[in-house]
Amino acid sequence: MKSHYEDVKEKSQKRLNIIKGQLEGLQKMIENDEYCMDLLNQSLAIQNSLKSLDSVLFERHVRTHVTHQFKNEEEKAVGELVDLFKRVNK
């Protein structure tokens, strides 16, 4: 049975491979002077894939580091989460 860490690592790698393929596809589309709306749609798909990766990484951080920090370093945990929230909501 996979550990949670191994599962997250596998999910992250899978998402990264998808993102690489999407980026390569966008690069080829630009080189081929494809229609602007198609380029934008591909770019938006890449952004959504990055958000999906962020979600996996954030969940891992909360399940591992944040739970530990709340037991031992509550201020650090709160500070990191508040900083992240501010960056996401700029």
N, C-alpha and C positions, 0 to 999 in steps of 0.2 A: 504494500500500500504506500502511495506517495505521501510525503509529508506536505504540509501546507506550503512550506517554502519551495519545495520542488514543483508543486502545482502552479504556484505563482510564477516561478521562473519559466516554466514551460509556456504558460499563457502569455507572458511578456515576450518571449522569443517568437511565438506564433504571430503576435500582433506586430512586432518589429519587422518580421519577414513580409507581412502584408503591406506595411508602410513602405518598405524598400521597393516592393513591386509597384505600388501606386506612384511613388516618386519617379521611378524609372519610366513608367508609363506617361507621366506628365511631361517629363523631359523630352521624350520622343514626340509627344503631341506638339510641344512648343517648336521643336526642330522641324516638324512637318507643317508648321503654320496652320494648325487646326483652328476651328471656329472658337472664338473667345468664350462663348457660353459653355462649350465643352471643357475648355481649360479651367474655367471657374468651377464647374461641377466636379472635376477631378480634384482640384485644390480643396474644395469643401469636403470631399470624401476623405482626403488625407487628414484634414483637421479633425474630422470626426473619429478617425482611427487613432489619432494622437490622444484625443480625449478619452477614448476607451482604454488606451494604455495607461494614461494618468489615473484612471479609476482603479485599475488593477494594482498599480504601485501604491496608491493612497490607501487602499484597503489593507495591503500588506503592512504598511507603516503603522496604521492604526492597530491592527491585530498584534503586532510584535512590539515595536518601540514605544508607541504611545501608552499602551496598557502598562508596560514596565515603568515608563516615566511617571505616570500618574501615581504609582506606588512609591517611587523613589525621588523623582525630580518633577513635581507637579508644575512648577513655574516654567520649566523648559518646555514641557509638553504644551501647555497653554500658549506660550509664546510662539512656538513653531506653528501651531494650528491657526492662531490669529494672523501671523505673517502670511501664511499660505492663503487664507481667506481673503486678505487684502490684495494680494497679487492676482488672485483669480477674478476678483471683482473690480479691477481697474477699468 
